[in-house]
Amino acid sequence: MPYRRRRELRLFDGSGALTPGLEYTYDDDNDDYDYDDDGDDDDDDDDDFFKSYSGGIRKAICPPMLLTLVVVVVVVVVVVYRSIVVVVVVVVVVVVVVVVVVVVVVVVVEILHVRETLQIRVNPNCLDRRLFKSEGTLTALTGDSASIGQTVHVRLNPNITVSQ
C-alpha cells in the first residue's frame, strides 16, 4: 500500500547557519504522486534501486556463466585447432575481455548512481516564514530551482540553499 514519507530538509539562512523546519515528500518512481510506492520500508530508496540495478548486472555476468563460456570456447578451439597453445591463448583473451566488460559496466552504473537525483515537492505550509516569502525560491545543488510549492530536483543527501 502506498505511503507518504516525510523528512526534514536543512536550509542555510545566508549566515551559514543551518535552519531546520522544512519538510518535504519525495518518491523514486518518477510518477506524479508524492509518495514512495516501491514497497520497501527503508529510507534509501534510490540507493536500493541502484544497488539492485548494479547487483542485477553483476549477477547477469556471474561465475557459472563465465565458466560455461570458457568451457564452450575451449571445446570449440580444441575441436577446430587441436592445439594446447591456441586453447590457452584463447582462454586468456576471453577471460580478460569479460573482466574488462564487467569492470566498465560496474563503473558506469556507479557513475549513474552519483548523478541520480531525487524529486522533492516542497510543502509551503512547512516553510519557516522568517526565511521565505511567497516569491521565494529554492535552488538545488544541481542548479535547478523552483518556486515554493513546486518541485525541485536535488542530489542525494541534499543541502538546499535559499536563493536571494
N, CA and C of each residue as an Amber inpcrd file, in Angstrom:
protein
   492
   0.8440000  -1.1850000   0.0000000   0.0000000   0.0000000   0.0000000
   0.8840000   1.2410000   0.0000000   0.5660000   2.2110000  -0.8410000
   1.3880000   3.4170000  -0.9080000   1.3920000   4.1490000   0.4290000
   2.5000000   4.7600000   0.7210000   2.5850000   5.5230000   1.9510000
   3.3800000   6.7920000   1.6940000   3.2130000   7.7500000   2.5630000
   3.8880000   9.0300000   2.4230000   5.0060000   9.1040000   3.4400000
   6.1390000   9.5520000   3.0200000   7.2920000   9.6460000   3.8920000
   7.7100000  11.1120000   3.9930000   8.0140000  11.5520000   5.1960000
   8.4380000  12.9340000   5.3820000   9.8310000  12.9620000   5.9950000
  10.5760000  13.9520000   5.6110000  11.8930000  14.1650000   6.1830000
  12.1020000  15.6510000   6.4110000  13.1270000  15.9500000   7.1830000
  13.4700000  17.3420000   7.4070000  14.5950000  17.7230000   6.4550000
  14.4510000  18.8680000   5.8430000  15.4550000  19.3630000   4.9140000
  16.1470000  20.5470000   5.5640000  17.4650000  20.5190000   5.6280000
  18.1930000  21.5990000   6.2890000  18.4170000  22.7450000   5.3140000
  18.2520000  23.9480000   5.8120000  18.3830000  25.1320000   4.9630000
  19.4430000  26.0650000   5.5110000  20.1250000  26.7590000   4.6110000
  21.0410000  27.8080000   5.0150000  20.2890000  29.1300000   5.0170000
  20.5010000  29.9230000   6.0590000  19.7830000  31.1950000   6.1350000
  20.6220000  32.3590000   5.6100000  21.7340000  32.0550000   4.9710000
  22.5720000  33.1120000   4.4160000  23.7580000  33.4230000   5.3170000
  23.6210000  33.1800000   6.6220000  24.7140000  33.4380000   7.5470000
  25.5920000  32.2100000   7.7080000  25.2180000  31.1230000   7.0840000
  25.9730000  29.8880000   7.1900000  25.3910000  28.9290000   8.1920000
  24.4190000  29.3950000   8.9910000  23.8070000  28.5240000   9.9940000
  22.7440000  27.6550000   9.3380000  22.6590000  26.4170000   9.7790000
  21.6330000  25.5100000   9.2620000  20.3240000  25.7770000   9.9800000
  19.2830000  25.8310000   9.2180000  17.9620000  26.0830000   9.8030000
  17.0590000  24.8990000   9.5210000  16.6120000  24.1940000  10.5470000
  15.6870000  23.0830000  10.3270000  14.2690000  23.5930000  10.1260000
  13.3840000  22.7140000   9.7460000  11.9750000  23.0860000   9.7250000
  11.2740000  22.8740000   8.4100000  12.0070000  22.6650000   7.3330000
  11.3490000  22.4370000   6.0500000  11.1420000  20.9460000   5.8620000
   9.9190000  20.5400000   5.7000000   9.6290000  19.1420000   5.4160000
   9.3250000  18.9910000   3.9380000   9.6270000  17.8340000   3.4110000
   9.2910000  17.5770000   2.0200000   8.9350000  16.1200000   1.8590000
   8.2460000  15.8520000   0.7850000   7.9520000  14.4710000   0.4360000
   8.7230000  14.1470000  -0.8300000   9.0670000  12.8950000  -0.9970000
   9.7910000  12.5170000  -2.2000000   9.3650000  11.1300000  -2.6290000
   9.6690000  10.8390000  -3.8760000   9.4220000   9.4950000  -4.3740000
  10.5200000   9.1470000  -5.3570000  10.6730000   7.8450000  -5.6240000
  11.7440000   7.4080000  -6.5160000  11.2160000   6.6390000  -7.7160000
   9.9450000   6.8200000  -8.0080000   9.3890000   6.0260000  -9.1040000
   8.9470000   6.8750000 -10.2960000   9.2910000   8.1570000 -10.2790000
   9.0740000   9.0510000 -11.4200000   7.6140000   9.1340000 -11.8640000
   6.7000000   9.0560000 -10.9110000   5.3200000   9.3080000 -11.2780000
   4.8870000  10.6420000 -10.6640000   3.6090000  10.9510000 -10.7480000
   3.1250000  12.2500000 -10.2980000   2.6640000  12.2530000  -8.8430000
   2.9230000  11.1970000  -8.1090000   2.4880000  11.1250000  -6.7240000
   3.6520000  11.4290000  -5.7980000   3.3500000  12.0550000  -4.6580000
   4.4260000  12.4660000  -3.7590000   4.6650000  11.4520000  -2.6550000
   4.5380000  10.1840000  -2.9770000   4.9000000   9.1410000  -2.0260000
   5.7110000   8.0770000  -2.7400000   6.4270000   7.3410000  -1.9570000
   7.2550000   6.2580000  -2.4890000   6.4300000   4.9830000  -2.4650000
   6.2830000   4.3360000  -3.6050000   5.4500000   3.1310000  -3.6440000
   6.2260000   1.9350000  -4.1820000   7.5170000   1.8860000  -3.8530000
   8.2900000   0.7440000  -4.3330000   8.1840000  -0.4540000  -3.4060000
   7.4550000  -0.3150000  -2.2730000   7.1400000  -1.4720000  -1.4580000
   8.1170000  -1.8060000  -0.3630000   9.2160000  -1.0400000  -0.2440000
  10.1200000  -1.3520000   0.8610000   9.9080000  -0.3700000   2.0070000
  10.5760000  -0.6350000   3.1370000  10.3470000   0.1700000   4.3320000
  11.5650000   0.9730000   4.7550000  12.5870000   1.0470000   3.9230000
  13.7710000   1.7760000   4.3640000  13.7720000   3.1910000   3.8070000
  14.8220000   3.9320000   4.1560000  14.9130000   5.3300000   3.7660000
  15.8660000   5.5700000   2.6100000  16.4110000   4.5220000   2.0240000
  17.3980000   4.6840000   0.9730000  16.8720000   4.1210000  -0.3360000
  15.7590000   4.6790000  -0.7890000  15.0810000   4.0860000  -1.9340000
  15.9230000   4.1170000  -3.2010000  16.5340000   5.2840000  -3.4800000
  17.3200000   5.3510000  -4.7010000  18.5720000   4.5030000  -4.5940000
  19.1780000   4.4970000  -3.3920000  20.3300000   3.6150000  -3.1990000
  19.9330000   2.1660000  -3.4690000  18.7630000   1.7710000  -2.9470000
  18.3080000   0.3970000  -3.1650000  18.1030000   0.1290000  -4.6460000
  17.5400000   1.1180000  -5.3340000  17.2980000   0.9420000  -6.7560000
  18.6020000   0.6740000  -7.4890000  19.6090000   1.4960000  -7.2020000
  20.8620000   1.3220000  -7.9160000  21.6380000   0.1130000  -7.4350000
  21.5130000  -0.2230000  -6.1560000  22.1660000  -1.4440000  -5.6830000
  21.5680000  -2.6600000  -6.3910000  20.2490000  -2.6700000  -6.5020000
  19.6170000  -3.8100000  -7.1640000  19.9430000  -3.8020000  -8.6560000
  20.0310000  -2.6020000  -9.2290000  20.3430000  -2.4940000 -10.6550000
  21.7550000  -2.9950000 -10.9310000  22.7340000  -2.4580000 -10.1670000
  24.1080000  -2.8940000 -10.3850000  24.2810000  -4.3560000  -9.9720000
  23.5730000  -4.7690000  -8.9040000  23.6320000  -6.1700000  -8.4990000
  23.0890000  -7.0820000  -9.5720000  22.0510000  -6.6220000 -10.2570000
  21.4900000  -7.4030000 -11.3590000  22.4800000  -7.5790000 -12.4820000
  23.2360000  -6.5210000 -12.7650000  24.2540000  -6.6230000 -13.8140000
  25.3470000  -7.5830000 -13.3720000  25.7580000  -7.4580000 -12.1110000
  26.8120000  -8.3590000 -11.6220000  26.3420000  -9.8120000 -11.6490000
  25.0590000 -10.0240000 -11.3040000  24.5380000 -11.3900000 -11.3110000
  24.3950000 -11.9220000 -12.7410000  24.1310000 -11.0210000 -13.6800000
  23.9670000 -11.4550000 -15.0730000  25.2770000 -11.9890000 -15.6320000
  26.3960000 -11.4180000 -15.1590000  27.7010000 -11.9020000 -15.6000000
  28.3220000 -12.6130000 -14.3970000  27.7770000 -13.7340000 -14.0540000
  28.1730000 -14.4390000 -12.8370000  29.2100000 -15.5130000 -13.1540000
  29.8890000 -16.0230000 -12.1270000  30.9150000 -17.0580000 -12.3610000
  30.4250000 -18.2880000 -13.1260000  29.2280000 -18.8410000 -12.8330000
  28.7950000 -20.0010000 -13.6290000  28.6850000 -19.6910000 -15.1210000
  28.2220000 -18.4900000 -15.4220000  28.1040000 -18.1000000 -16.8310000
  29.4950000 -17.9910000 -17.4560000  30.4370000 -17.4100000 -16.6990000
  31.8070000 -17.2970000 -17.2080000  32.4220000 -18.6680000 -17.4220000
  32.1910000 -19.5520000 -16.4670000  32.7300000 -20.9020000 -16.5820000
  32.1670000 -21.6120000 -17.8060000  30.8660000 -21.4790000 -18.0150000
  30.2340000 -22.0910000 -19.1840000  30.8170000 -21.5280000 -20.4730000
  31.0040000 -20.2160000 -20.5100000  31.5620000 -19.5680000 -21.6930000
  32.9770000 -20.0730000 -21.9750000  33.7800000 -20.1710000 -20.9320000
  35.1560000 -20.6470000 -21.1010000  35.1750000 -22.0910000 -21.5900000
  34.3200000 -22.9340000 -21.0200000  34.2720000 -24.3460000 -21.4380000
  33.8700000 -24.4570000 -22.9040000  32.8560000 -23.6980000 -23.3150000
  32.4080000 -23.7340000 -24.7040000  33.5270000 -23.2900000 -25.6370000
  34.2080000 -22.1900000 -25.2730000  35.2980000 -21.6960000 -26.1220000
  36.4170000 -22.7210000 -26.2090000  36.7630000 -23.3250000 -25.0750000
  37.8310000 -24.3340000 -25.0650000  37.4580000 -25.5220000 -25.9470000
  36.2350000 -26.0110000 -25.8240000  35.7970000 -27.1550000 -26.6360000
  35.8510000 -26.8140000 -28.1190000  35.3630000 -25.6370000 -28.4730000
  35.3680000 -25.2320000 -29.8840000  36.7960000 -25.1320000 -30.4090000
  37.6780000 -24.5310000 -29.6300000  39.0650000 -24.3630000 -30.0750000
  39.7640000 -25.7150000 -30.1890000  39.5250000 -26.6020000 -29.2230000
  40.1490000 -27.9360000 -29.2730000  39.6630000 -28.7020000 -30.4990000
  38.3680000 -28.6360000 -30.7680000  37.8250000 -29.3600000 -31.9190000
  38.3710000 -28.7810000 -33.2210000  38.4550000 -27.4530000 -33.2960000
  38.8640000 -26.8210000 -34.5560000  40.3790000 -26.8680000 -34.7440000
  41.1160000 -26.4750000 -33.7090000  42.5680000 -26.3210000 -33.8850000
  43.4040000 -27.4700000 -33.3270000  42.9190000 -28.1710000 -32.3380000
  43.6490000 -29.2790000 -31.7030000  45.0520000 -28.8640000 -31.2590000
  45.1200000 -27.6900000 -30.6240000  46.4160000 -27.1600000 -30.1800000
  46.2750000 -26.5800000 -28.7730000  47.1070000 -27.0200000 -27.8620000
  47.0570000 -26.5520000 -26.4800000  47.4300000 -25.0690000 -26.3910000
  48.3980000 -24.6330000 -27.1500000  48.8330000 -23.2330000 -27.1070000
  47.6960000 -22.3100000 -27.5230000  47.0230000 -22.6590000 -28.5910000
  45.9000000 -21.8440000 -29.0620000  44.7920000 -21.8200000 -28.0140000
  44.5170000 -22.9460000 -27.3940000  43.4800000 -23.0200000 -26.3510000
  43.8190000 -22.0780000 -25.2030000  45.0530000 -22.1380000 -24.7270000
  45.4660000 -21.2790000 -23.6110000  45.3320000 -19.8000000 -23.9800000
  45.7940000 -19.4230000 -25.1460000  45.7180000 -18.0270000 -25.5880000
  44.2760000 -17.5680000 -25.6810000  43.4300000 -18.3730000 -26.2810000
  42.0240000 -18.0050000 -26.4330000  41.3500000 -17.8620000 -25.0680000
  41.6010000 -18.7790000 -24.1480000  41.0020000 -18.7160000 -22.8150000
  41.4350000 -17.4400000 -22.0900000  42.7140000 -17.1200000 -22.1550000
  43.2200000 -15.9070000 -21.5010000  42.5640000 -14.6690000 -22.0990000
  42.4770000 -14.6080000 -23.4180000  41.8510000 -13.4510000 -24.0760000
  40.3810000 -13.3200000 -23.6690000  39.6510000 -14.4160000 -23.6670000
  38.2290000 -14.3820000 -23.2970000  38.0560000 -13.8970000 -21.8600000
  38.8600000 -14.4220000 -20.9380000  38.7490000 -14.0210000 -19.5300000
  39.0570000 -12.5380000 -19.3680000  40.1000000 -12.0450000 -20.0140000
  40.4710000 -10.6310000 -19.9170000  39.3540000  -9.7430000 -20.4630000
  38.8060000 -10.0940000 -21.6030000  37.7220000  -9.2980000 -22.1990000
  36.5110000  -9.2630000 -21.2790000  36.1340000 -10.4010000 -20.7260000
  34.9620000 -10.4430000 -19.8400000  35.1990000  -9.6130000 -18.5880000
  36.3790000  -9.6950000 -18.0010000  36.6800000  -8.9060000 -16.7970000
  36.6230000  -7.4190000 -17.1110000  37.1760000  -6.9970000 -18.2330000
  37.1400000  -5.5840000 -18.6180000  35.7020000  -5.1190000 -18.8080000
  34.8840000  -5.9140000 -19.4670000  33.4750000  -5.5480000 -19.6760000
  32.7500000  -5.3990000 -18.3430000  32.9590000  -6.3280000 -17.4230000
  32.3080000  -6.2670000 -16.1160000  32.7300000  -5.0080000 -15.3730000
  34.0060000  -4.7030000 -15.3670000  34.5080000  -3.5130000 -14.6700000
  33.9100000  -2.2490000 -15.2780000  33.8750000  -2.1500000 -16.5930000
  33.3120000  -0.9640000 -17.2510000  31.8340000  -0.8060000 -16.9070000
  31.0830000  -1.8870000 -16.9450000  29.6480000  -1.8240000 -16.6390000
  29.4250000  -1.3740000 -15.2040000  30.1780000  -1.9220000 -14.2640000
  30.0140000  -1.5510000 -12.8550000  30.3730000  -0.0860000 -12.6440000
  31.4410000   0.3860000 -13.2830000  31.8340000   1.7960000 -13.1500000
  30.7500000   2.7080000 -13.7060000  30.1890000   2.3670000 -14.8610000
  29.1180000   3.1820000 -15.4490000  27.9140000   3.2320000 -14.5230000
  27.5510000   2.1040000 -13.9250000  26.4100000   2.0720000 -13.0080000
  26.6670000   2.9650000 -11.8000000  27.8880000   2.9310000 -11.2690000
  28.2130000   3.7740000 -10.1180000  28.1590000   5.2480000 -10.4920000
  28.5970000   5.6040000 -11.6930000  28.5220000   6.9970000 -12.1410000
  27.0640000   7.4350000 -12.2300000  26.2160000   6.5710000 -12.7780000
  24.7880000   6.8860000 -12.8420000  24.2230000   7.0570000 -11.4470000
  24.6620000   6.2700000 -10.5130000  24.1940000   6.3710000  -9.1300000
  24.5080000   7.7420000  -8.5720000  25.7340000   8.2080000  -8.7820000
  26.1320000   9.5080000  -8.2410000  25.3050000  10.6260000  -8.8670000
  24.9640000  10.4880000 -10.1280000  24.2380000  11.5610000 -10.8120000
  22.7260000  11.5070000 -10.6010000  22.2520000  10.4290000 -10.0080000
  20.8120000  10.2970000  -9.8300000  20.2850000  11.3760000  -8.8880000
  19.1270000  11.8980000  -9.1700000  18.5340000  12.9410000  -8.3390000
  17.1980000  12.4740000  -7.7820000  16.8220000  13.0800000  -6.6860000
  15.5000000  12.8580000  -6.1180000  14.6020000  14.0220000  -6.5010000
  13.3350000  13.7410000  -6.6840000  12.3720000  14.8080000  -6.8790000
  11.8130000  15.1840000  -5.5100000  11.8810000  16.4620000  -5.1990000
  11.3880000  16.9290000  -3.9120000  10.2720000  17.9210000  -4.1560000
   9.1170000  17.6240000  -3.5860000   7.9790000  18.5210000  -3.7050000
   7.9160000  19.3410000  -2.4270000   8.1520000  20.6340000  -2.5430000
   8.2320000  21.4980000  -1.3750000   6.8390000  21.8040000  -0.8520000
   6.6660000  21.6380000   0.4320000   5.3880000  21.9190000   1.0790000
   5.4360000  23.3190000   1.6790000   4.7140000  24.2860000   1.1200000
   4.8040000  25.6760000   1.6120000   4.3030000  25.8290000   3.0430000
   3.4830000  24.9110000   3.5160000   2.9740000  25.0180000   4.8830000
   4.0400000  24.7120000   5.9210000   5.1440000  24.1190000   5.5000000
   6.1940000  23.7460000   6.4400000   7.3610000  24.7210000   6.4150000
   7.2690000  25.7660000   5.6010000   8.3970000  26.6760000   5.4580000
   8.4840000  27.6340000   6.6390000   9.7000000  27.9780000   6.9900000
   9.9480000  28.9830000   8.0120000   9.7300000  30.3450000   7.3590000
   8.6730000  31.0340000   7.7580000   8.3130000  32.2960000   7.0910000
   9.3250000  33.4030000   7.3400000  10.2240000  33.2190000   8.3110000
  11.2700000  34.2220000   8.5010000  12.2830000  34.1630000   7.3680000
  12.3700000  33.0100000   6.7350000  13.3470000  32.8470000   5.6620000
  12.7360000  32.9810000   4.2800000  11.4630000  32.6270000   4.1670000
  10.8540000  32.5640000   2.8510000   9.6780000  33.5300000   2.7450000
   9.5990000  34.1420000   1.6110000   8.4290000  34.9270000   1.2820000
   7.6940000  34.1790000   0.1780000   6.5380000  34.6510000  -0.1760000
   5.7400000  33.9290000  -1.1700000   6.4560000  33.8460000  -2.5100000
   7.3220000  34.8160000  -2.8030000   8.0210000  34.7830000  -4.0870000
   9.3950000  34.1160000  -3.9750000   9.6730000  33.5270000  -2.8010000
  10.9770000  32.8990000  -2.6030000  11.1500000  31.6780000  -3.4760000
  12.3870000  31.3220000  -3.7280000  12.6780000  30.1160000  -4.4970000
  13.7000000  29.2760000  -3.7450000  13.7510000  28.0320000  -4.1060000
  14.7680000  27.1220000  -3.5900000  15.6970000  26.7580000  -4.7320000
  16.9780000  26.7640000  -4.4860000  17.9440000  26.3940000  -5.5100000
  18.6840000  25.1460000  -5.0560000  18.6680000  24.1320000  -5.8930000
  19.3010000  22.8630000  -5.5370000  20.7660000  22.8690000  -5.9560000
  21.4800000  21.8730000  -5.4780000  22.8860000  21.7430000  -5.8400000
  23.0640000  21.5590000  -7.3410000  22.0460000  21.0200000  -7.9920000
  22.1370000  20.7900000  -9.4280000  21.9530000  22.0730000 -10.2230000
  21.5360000  23.1400000  -9.5450000  21.2870000  24.3860000 -10.2390000
  19.8250000  24.5630000 -10.6010000  19.0140000  23.5310000 -10.4270000
  17.5910000  23.6600000 -10.6890000  16.9520000  24.4950000  -9.5870000
  15.9230000  25.2010000  -9.9040000  15.2320000  25.9640000  -8.8760000
  13.7390000  25.8690000  -9.1160000  12.9690000  26.1240000  -8.0860000
  11.5200000  26.0620000  -8.2010000  10.9080000  26.9950000  -7.1700000
   9.7620000  27.5220000  -7.4910000   9.0450000  28.3510000  -6.5320000
   8.5170000  27.4670000  -5.4180000   8.2150000  28.0950000  -4.2920000
   7.6420000  27.3520000  -3.1770000   6.3600000  26.6640000  -3.6460000
   6.2330000  25.4070000  -3.2830000   5.0770000  24.6350000  -3.7070000
   5.3130000  23.8570000  -4.9800000   6.4160000  24.1460000  -5.6530000
   6.7550000  23.4440000  -6.8770000   7.6980000  22.2800000  -6.5530000
   8.1350000  21.6120000  -7.5960000   9.0670000  20.5010000  -7.4230000
  10.4750000  20.9800000  -7.7240000  11.4300000  20.5840000  -6.8840000
  12.8230000  20.9360000  -7.1330000  13.6440000  19.6530000  -7.1480000
  14.5760000  19.5590000  -8.0710000  15.4290000  18.3790000  -8.1920000
  16.7240000  18.6290000  -7.4200000  17.0770000  17.6930000  -6.5790000
  18.3090000  17.8360000  -5.8080000  19.0690000  16.5170000  -5.8200000
  20.3340000  16.5940000  -5.4470000  21.1320000  15.3860000  -5.3610000
  20.7890000  14.6290000  -4.0900000  21.2750000  13.3820000  -4.0040000
  21.0960000  12.6160000  -2.7900000  21.7430000  13.3550000  -1.6360000
  21.1650000  13.2170000  -0.4250000  21.6240000  13.9470000   0.7520000
  21.7220000  15.4450000   0.4520000  20.6060000  16.0660000   0.1180000
  20.6500000  17.4370000  -0.3900000  20.9370000  18.4790000   0.6850000
  21.6540000  19.5170000   0.3010000  21.7430000  20.7490000   1.0670000
  21.1460000  21.8340000   0.1780000  20.0050000  22.3590000   0.5720000
  19.3040000  23.3340000  -0.2480000  19.6200000  24.7220000   0.2750000
  19.9150000  25.6250000  -0.6080000  20.1830000  26.9970000  -0.2010000
  19.0450000  27.9000000  -0.6450000  18.8590000  28.9700000   0.0870000
  17.8330000  29.9450000  -0.2710000  18.4360000  30.9040000  -1.2710000
  17.8240000  31.0140000  -2.4410000  18.3350000  31.9650000  -3.4190000
  17.8540000  33.3580000  -3.0280000  18.7800000  34.2930000  -3.0080000
  18.4610000  35.6660000  -2.5580000  17.8910000  36.4870000  -3.7070000
